[in-house]
Amino acid sequence: MTDTPLDVVPLAPSPPPVPARGPIAAVARYLVGSIPTLVVIAAIAAAGWYGHSHEWKLPKFSELRGEVTEPDDWCKAHNVPESICVECDSTLMTRPKPVGVCGRHGLAECVLCNPSLAQTAAALVVTSAELHRAAESLAFADRPKNSSKCQTHLRRLQFASADAAIKTGILVAPVGTGPVTEGVTAVGELGYDQTRVAHLSARSPGSVWKVYKHLGQSAKAGEVLTLIAAADVGKAKAEVLSAFGTTQLRRQALNAIRESGVSAAARIRDAEGAVREAEIRLTAAAQALSNLGLPFDEATAAGMTSAELKANLLLLGIPDDVAAGIDRRTVSANLMPVIAPMNGLIVSRDVVAGEVVDLTKVLFELVDTRNLWLTLDVKGEDAGRVAVGRTVRFTPDAGKPGEQFEAVIQWKSSQVDPRTRTVKVRADVPDPNGTRLANSYGAGFVVLREEKAAVVVPSDAIHWDGCCHIVFVRDKDYMKDDAPKVFHVRKVRLGWQGEKTTEIAAGLLPGELIAVKGGGALLGELLRGTLGDGCCGQVKE
């Protein structure tokens, strides 16, 4: 046995050497190895071309998980599932036979002339009163008109479900009726009835002896307001006394001549002429007293003596209740009363005792306040529509806040004011209690048209699509489970327009349900569907 070192390991025999190969052999070997990869790529490309040509789609995530889904069912044109789209499938919701444009009201598919088109569960009947109301409203003013070429009234806007409409913010309300008033406005002034105003002055120059009535007090017809001491009054009374005495003497002389029986006819004629002359003088003196407001009756004085006549003339024209407080022994015969010619209120007083006055000074202004005048300045362009008999509603600036009253026009001026270019009209305003303030300005409204039961809707429910006024009417079968959730586009003619409500002169009937909120979404969908079709979706020619 031979000893072998522990760290020596015998080697395995080496493999035989590989003979060297050329470059052509290397290329051939690479191509043979790539054949499987090229086959796979070609198969994928062929599958992609076939799928593209046959409209293959990638499977949805739910399908990858093994879930089964319905094919895509969505109408992009009308934003509802295509299977329920009434615009795409006319069999789902039949259209009524078109009736065209109504020449009477200027509307396509007019429900006033064709009430069967109204979207109400029960059939409606349009009365003659409703037709008259519509005609009056359209004729009252130049109402906005709609385009005759516009076809948006043929559109129906649909929701996938009632919940979808609610989520969009659509709220509906029934079409109702309410009062409507139209007219013209005018600035006005409330003043005294000038036929019941008295501006009282002295009939002759003089001095104020005593004042009996004061500002704000009422006076009755015949009451004394003040006494004026006027020299002309004393002269007129003296002339009456003188003419009266002369007349008495000449009558006595004539009687004496006639009783003598021997007088010549010429002497009698002279005496009669003298009597007539004295009587004429007495009449003239009596007339002078009447001109001063002191009526004197010659017949009453015929049986008086000169002393009796003098006593009667002393306080002539002064009522007994005032005369009773005057001392006849010291009073002057020159007193002349200023008498109230009617019942009224003293609204102005410019007189004090002892003041010297003349004919031109107004001492008192007496007004019967039971009736006032309301004068309006109507614009020239509105004057032709305002006539006698029209009602005026007036809101004065002064007085109770919000106070308003009515009056009837009694007079209209026949000319235009050269300064203001307005036409004045006047109305009588009864004021039996005298509570209204004269000379107050305010706003007047002449009522030209008034309807107690006009068709009115919230102004927010009305939309302008570019050439027509429209509202969105909910279909009458909307609430049925299997019915399409449709809103109809309805053209309307507007009447009176207020801040929150607007009159529908034609186009809607009471009871129909319209979109009062959220209509902007419906309008947006309508306009989106008419893009490219011309104004408001009108038919291209």
C-alpha positions in Angstrom: 0.0 0.0 0.0 1.4 3.4 -1.1 1.1 6.4 1.2 -0.8 9.4 -0.3 -0.8 13.0 1.1 -4.2 14.1 2.6 -4.4 17.4 0.7 -4.0 15.9 -2.7 -7.2 15.1 -4.7 -7.0 13.3 -8.0 -8.4 15.3 -11.0 -11.3 14.1 -13.2 -10.4 13.5 -16.8 -10.9 16.6 -19.1 -13.7 16.6 -21.9 -12.6 16.3 -25.4 -12.0 19.7 -27.1 -15.0 21.2 -29.2 -14.0 21.9 -32.7 -14.3 25.6 -33.9 -17.5 26.7 -36.0 -18.0 29.6 -38.5 -20.4 32.8 -38.4 -23.0 31.4 -40.7 -23.7 28.6 -38.4 -24.3 31.1 -35.5 -26.9 33.1 -37.5 -28.8 30.0 -38.4 -28.8 28.9 -34.8 -30.3 32.4 -33.7 -33.1 32.3 -36.3 -34.2 28.8 -35.4 -34.5 29.9 -31.7 -36.7 33.0 -32.6 -39.4 31.1 -34.5 -41.7 30.5 -31.5 -41.7 34.3 -30.5 -42.6 35.4 -34.0 -45.5 33.0 -34.2 -47.0 34.4 -31.0 -46.7 38.1 -32.1 -48.3 37.3 -35.5 -51.2 35.6 -33.7 -51.9 38.6 -31.4 -51.7 41.0 -34.4 -54.2 38.9 -36.3 -56.6 38.8 -33.4 -56.4 42.6 -32.9 -57.1 43.3 -36.6 -60.1 41.0 -36.5 -61.5 42.6 -33.3 -61.1 46.1 -34.6 -62.9 45.3 -37.8 -65.8 43.6 -35.9 -66.1 46.4 -33.2 -64.8 44.4 -30.3 -64.7 46.2 -27.0 -62.6 45.6 -23.9 -64.5 43.7 -21.2 -65.7 45.7 -18.3 -64.3 45.1 -14.8 -67.5 43.4 -13.8 -67.3 41.0 -16.7 -63.7 40.2 -15.8 -65.1 39.1 -12.5 -67.7 36.9 -14.2 -70.7 39.3 -13.8 -73.2 39.6 -16.7 -74.3 43.2 -17.8 -76.8 44.6 -20.3 -75.5 46.1 -23.5 -74.9 50.0 -23.4 -78.4 51.7 -23.4 -78.0 55.5 -23.4 -79.4 58.1 -25.8 -76.7 60.7 -26.0 -78.9 63.0 -28.0 -81.6 63.2 -25.3 -79.8 62.2 -22.1 -82.1 59.2 -21.2 -81.9 55.5 -21.7 -82.4 54.8 -25.4 -85.0 52.1 -24.6 -87.4 54.7 -23.1 -86.5 57.7 -25.3 -89.8 59.1 -26.6 -88.0 61.3 -29.1 -86.2 58.4 -30.7 -89.1 55.9 -30.5 -92.4 57.7 -31.4 -94.3 54.5 -30.4 -93.5 55.1 -26.8 -95.5 58.3 -26.7 -97.8 59.4 -29.5 -98.0 63.0 -30.6 -101.3 64.7 -31.1 -102.0 65.8 -34.7 -100.4 69.2 -35.3 -102.9 72.1 -35.7 -100.4 74.8 -36.8 -100.2 78.4 -35.8 -103.3 80.1 -34.4 -103.8 83.4 -36.1 -106.1 84.6 -33.4 -103.5 84.4 -30.6 -100.3 84.1 -32.6 -99.3 80.7 -31.1 -98.5 77.3 -32.5 -100.6 74.5 -31.0 -102.8 77.1 -29.2 -104.6 75.5 -26.2 -107.2 78.3 -26.1 -108.4 77.3 -29.5 -107.6 73.6 -29.0 -108.2 72.8 -25.3 -107.7 69.1 -26.0 -103.9 69.9 -26.2 -103.9 70.9 -22.5 -101.9 68.7 -20.2 -104.7 68.0 -17.6 -106.2 64.8 -16.5 -109.7 66.0 -17.1 -110.9 67.6 -20.3 -111.1 71.4 -20.2 -113.6 73.7 -21.8 -112.6 77.2 -22.8 -115.4 79.7 -22.1 -116.2 82.8 -24.1 -115.2 84.9 -21.1 -111.7 83.4 -21.2 -111.4 84.0 -24.9 -112.6 87.6 -24.4 -110.0 88.1 -21.6 -107.2 86.9 -23.9 -108.4 89.1 -26.7 -108.6 92.1 -24.3 -105.1 91.5 -23.0 -103.5 91.1 -26.4 -105.2 94.2 -27.8 -104.4 96.4 -24.8 -100.8 97.0 -25.7 -98.1 95.9 -28.1 -97.4 92.5 -26.6 -94.2 90.5 -27.3 -94.6 88.1 -30.2 -93.0 84.7 -31.0 -91.2 83.6 -34.1 -93.6 81.9 -36.5 -90.7 79.7 -37.8 -89.6 78.4 -34.4 -90.1 74.7 -33.9 -89.2 74.3 -30.2 -92.8 73.7 -29.3 -92.4 70.2 -30.9 -89.7 69.3 -28.4 -90.3 67.0 -25.4 -87.8 67.0 -22.6 -87.5 63.7 -20.8 -86.1 62.5 -17.5 -85.0 58.9 -16.9 -87.1 58.9 -13.8 -89.1 61.1 -11.5 -86.3 61.0 -9.0 -83.9 62.3 -11.6 -86.1 65.4 -12.2 -86.2 66.0 -8.4 -82.5 65.8 -8.2 -82.2 68.3 -11.0 -84.1 70.8 -8.9 -87.4 70.8 -10.9 -90.4 71.9 -8.9 -93.9 72.3 -10.5 -97.0 74.2 -9.5 -100.4 74.5 -11.1 -101.3 77.4 -13.3 -103.7 79.6 -11.4 -105.7 82.9 -11.8 -105.4 86.2 -10.1 -106.2 89.9 -10.4 -104.4 92.0 -13.0 -104.5 95.8 -13.3 -103.0 97.9 -16.1 -103.0 101.6 -16.7 -100.8 104.7 -16.9 -99.1 106.6 -14.1 -99.1 110.3 -13.6 -98.0 112.8 -11.0 -101.0 114.4 -9.2 -101.9 117.0 -6.6 -104.8 116.9 -4.2 -106.4 120.4 -3.7 -109.5 122.1 -2.7 -112.6 122.1 -5.0 -112.3 125.6 -6.5 -116.1 125.8 -6.8 -116.3 125.5 -3.0 -113.6 128.1 -2.1 -114.4 131.6 -1.0 -111.8 134.4 -0.8 -113.5 137.1 1.3 -112.6 140.8 1.3 -114.2 144.0 2.4 -116.7 145.5 -0.1 -115.4 149.0 0.8 -112.2 150.4 2.3 -112.3 150.9 6.0 -110.9 149.7 9.3 -111.6 146.4 11.1 -114.0 147.0 14.0 -114.1 143.5 15.4 -113.1 139.9 14.4 -115.4 137.0 15.2 -113.9 134.0 13.5 -110.3 132.7 13.6 -108.1 130.3 11.6 -109.1 126.7 11.8 -112.7 127.4 13.0 -115.7 126.4 11.0 -118.3 128.8 9.9 -121.9 128.4 8.8 -123.5 130.2 5.9 -124.7 133.7 7.1 -122.4 133.9 10.1 -120.4 137.2 10.6 -116.7 136.7 10.3 -115.7 140.4 11.0 -117.2 143.9 11.0 -115.7 146.7 9.0 -116.2 150.4 9.7 -116.4 151.9 6.2 -117.3 155.6 5.5 -119.0 154.6 2.3 -121.6 152.6 4.3 -122.5 155.7 6.3 -122.8 157.8 3.2 -125.1 155.2 1.5 -127.3 155.0 4.6 -127.5 158.8 4.7 -128.5 158.9 1.0 -131.2 156.4 1.7 -132.6 158.5 4.6 -132.4 161.7 2.5 -134.1 160.1 -0.5 -136.7 158.5 1.7 -137.6 161.8 3.3 -137.8 163.6 0.0 -140.0 160.9 -1.4 -142.3 161.2 1.6 -142.6 165.0 1.3 -143.3 165.0 -2.4 -146.0 162.3 -2.1 -147.7 164.4 0.6 -147.5 167.5 -1.7 -149.0 165.5 -4.6 -151.8 164.2 -2.4 -152.6 167.8 -1.2 -152.8 169.1 -4.7 -155.2 166.3 -5.7 -157.4 166.8 -2.7 -157.8 170.6 -3.4 -159.8 169.8 -6.5 -159.0 173.2 -8.2 -155.4 172.7 -9.2 -154.5 172.8 -12.8 -153.5 169.6 -14.6 -150.0 171.0 -15.3 -149.4 171.5 -11.6 -150.5 167.9 -10.9 -148.1 166.6 -13.6 -145.2 168.5 -12.1 -146.0 167.1 -8.7 -146.1 163.5 -10.0 -142.8 164.0 -11.8 -141.2 165.2 -8.6 -142.5 162.1 -6.8 -141.0 159.8 -9.5 -137.7 161.6 -9.3 -137.6 161.2 -5.5 -138.5 157.5 -5.8 -135.7 156.9 -8.4 -133.2 158.6 -6.0 -134.4 156.3 -3.2 -134.0 153.2 -5.4 -130.5 154.3 -6.4 -129.6 154.8 -2.7 -131.0 151.4 -1.8 -129.0 149.8 -4.7 -125.9 151.4 -3.3 -126.5 149.7 0.0 -127.1 146.4 -1.7 -123.7 146.7 -3.5 -122.1 147.0 -0.1 -123.7 143.8 1.0 -126.5 145.5 2.9 -129.8 144.7 1.2 -132.5 147.3 1.7 -136.2 146.6 0.9 -138.0 149.8 -0.1 -141.4 148.2 0.3 -140.7 147.4 4.0 -139.6 151.0 4.6 -142.8 152.4 3.0 -144.8 152.4 6.3 -142.0 153.7 8.4 -141.2 157.1 9.7 -137.8 158.6 9.2 -136.9 157.9 12.8 -137.9 154.2 12.5 -136.0 153.9 9.2 -132.9 155.4 10.8 -133.0 152.9 13.6 -133.4 150.1 11.1 -130.5 151.2 9.0 -128.1 151.5 12.0 -127.2 147.8 12.1 -128.4 146.9 8.7 -127.2 143.5 7.5 -125.9 142.4 10.9 -127.5 139.2 12.2 -129.6 139.6 15.4 -127.2 137.4 17.5 -124.3 139.8 16.7 -126.4 142.9 16.9 -127.5 142.0 20.4 -124.0 142.4 21.6 -123.6 145.9 20.2 -124.4 149.1 22.1 -126.7 151.1 19.7 -126.1 154.3 21.6 -122.4 154.5 20.8 -122.1 152.4 17.7 -121.3 154.0 14.3 -123.7 153.6 11.4 -120.7 152.8 9.2 -120.5 149.1 10.2 -120.4 146.6 7.4 -120.3 142.8 8.1 -118.2 140.2 6.2 -120.6 137.2 5.9 -119.7 133.6 5.3 -121.5 132.7 2.0 -121.5 128.9 2.8 -120.6 126.3 5.4 -116.9 125.7 5.5 -113.6 125.8 7.3 -111.5 128.9 7.7 -108.1 127.9 6.2 -106.6 131.3 6.0 -107.1 134.5 8.1 -105.2 137.7 7.5 -107.0 140.4 9.6 -106.8 142.0 13.0 -109.0 144.5 14.8 -108.1 148.1 14.0 -106.3 147.2 10.8 -107.1 149.4 7.7 -108.1 147.3 4.8 -109.0 147.9 1.2 -110.8 146.0 -1.6 -107.8 144.0 -2.7 -106.9 142.4 0.5 -108.2 138.9 1.2 -109.3 138.7 4.8 -110.5 135.1 5.0 -110.3 132.0 2.9 -113.3 129.8 3.5 -113.4 126.3 2.1 -116.0 123.6 2.0 -113.7 120.6 2.6 -116.3 117.9 2.0 -115.1 117.6 -1.6 -111.6 117.9 -3.0 -110.1 117.9 -6.5 -107.4 115.5 -7.7 -105.5 116.9 -10.6 -103.2 114.7 -12.6 -100.6 115.7 -15.2 -100.9 112.9 -17.8 -98.0 112.4 -20.3 -98.9 113.4 -23.8 -98.4 109.9 -25.2 -100.7 108.5 -22.6 -103.4 111.1 -22.8 -105.3 109.4 -25.7 -106.0 106.4 -23.5 -107.3 108.4 -20.6 -111.0 109.4 -20.7 -113.7 110.8 -18.4 -115.2 108.0 -16.3 -111.9 106.2 -15.7 -110.9 105.2 -12.2 -107.9 106.8 -10.6 -105.9 105.3 -7.7 -103.9 107.9 -5.8 -101.2 107.5 -3.2 -100.5 110.9 -1.6 -97.0 111.7 -0.2 -98.5 113.3 2.9 -100.9 111.5 5.3 -101.0 108.0 6.6 -98.2 105.7 5.3 -99.5 103.6 2.4 -102.8 105.4 2.2 -104.5 105.0 -1.2 -107.9 106.0 -2.4 -109.9 105.9 -5.6 -111.7 108.6 -7.5 -113.4 108.9 -10.9 -112.2 111.3 -13.6 -114.8 114.1 -14.2 -112.9 116.4 -16.6 -110.1 116.2 -19.1 -108.4 119.3 -20.6 -108.7 120.0 -24.2 -105.1 121.3 -24.5 -101.6 120.4 -23.7 -99.9 122.5 -21.0 -97.3 124.6 -22.9 -94.7 124.3 -20.1 -95.0 120.7 -19.0 -96.3 119.2 -22.3 -98.8 117.2 -20.2 -102.6 117.0 -20.3 -104.5 117.8 -17.1 -107.3 115.6 -15.9 -109.4 116.0 -12.8 -111.3 113.7 -10.5 -113.6 114.6 -7.6 -112.6 113.2 -4.2 -115.4 113.1 -1.6 -114.0 113.8 1.9 -117.1 114.1 4.2 -114.9 114.1 7.4 -112.3 116.5 6.1 -109.4 114.1 6.9 -107.4 114.5 3.7 -104.6 117.0 3.3 -105.0 119.5 0.5 -102.1 120.7 -1.6 -100.3 117.3 -1.2 -98.6 115.7 -4.1 -98.5 112.0 -4.9 -98.6 109.2 -7.5 -101.7 108.6 -9.5 -102.6 105.5 -11.5 -105.3 105.6 -14.1 -106.9 102.2 -14.4 -107.3 101.2 -18.1 -107.7 97.5 -17.8 -108.6 95.3 -14.8 -109.1 91.6 -14.7 -110.2 89.8 -11.6 -109.3 86.3 -12.8 -106.5 86.5 -15.3 -104.1 83.5 -15.9 -101.0 84.3 -13.9 -97.8 82.4 -13.2 -94.5 83.1 -11.4 -92.2 85.1 -13.5 -89.4 82.6 -12.9 -91.4 80.0 -14.8 -91.1 81.9 -18.1 -88.1 81.6 -20.3 -86.7 83.2 -23.4 -85.1 80.8 -25.8 -83.8 83.4 -28.2 -87.0 84.2 -30.2 -89.9 82.9 -28.2 -91.3 83.0 -24.6 -91.8 79.5 -23.4 -92.8 77.5 -20.3 -92.3 73.9 -19.5 -95.5 72.0 -19.0 -95.5 68.6 -17.2 -97.2 65.8 -19.1 -100.6 64.8 -17.7 -99.5 61.1 -17.3 -96.2 62.0 -15.6 -97.1 60.4 -12.3 -98.1 57.1 -13.7 -95.6 54.4 -13.0 -95.0 53.3 -16.5 -95.4 56.7 -18.1 -92.5 58.7 -19.6 -91.3 61.5 -17.4 -91.8 64.3 -20.0 -92.0 68.1 -20.0 -93.6 69.7 -23.0 -92.2 73.0 -24.4 -95.1 75.4 -24.6 -95.0 78.8 -26.3 -96.9 81.6 -24.5 -97.9 85.2 -25.1 -97.3 87.6 -22.2 -99.7 90.2 -20.9 -99.2 92.3 -17.8 -95.8 91.8 -16.2 -95.3 92.4 -12.5 -92.3 92.0 -10.2 -93.0 88.4 -9.2 -95.9 87.3 -11.4 -96.7 87.6 -15.0 -100.0 87.3 -16.9 -100.2 84.7 -19.6 -102.5 86.3 -22.2 -102.5 83.0 -24.2 -100.8 79.7 -24.1 -101.7 78.1 -20.8 -104.9 77.0 -19.1 -105.7 76.9 -15.4 -104.8 73.5 -13.8 -101.8 72.7 -16.0 -98.6 71.9 -14.1 -95.6 73.9 -15.1 -92.0 74.0 -13.9 -91.6 77.0 -11.5 -88.1 76.2 -10.3 -85.2 74.5 -12.0 -86.4 75.5 -15.5 -82.9 76.7 -16.3 -81.8 73.0 -16.6 -84.7 72.3 -18.9 -83.8 75.4 -21.0 -80.2 74.3 -21.2 -81.2 70.9 -22.4 -83.6 72.4 -25.0 -80.9 74.8 -26.3 -78.3 72.0 -26.4 -80.6 69.9 -28.5 -81.2 72.7 -31.0 -77.5 73.7 -31.5 -76.8 73.8 -35.3 -80.5 74.0 -36.2 -80.7 77.7 -36.5 -82.5 80.2 -34.2 -84.6 78.3 -31.7 -84.4 75.1 -33.7 -86.3 76.6 -36.6 -86.6 74.6 -39.7 -83.9 75.4 -42.2 -85.0 76.4 -45.7 
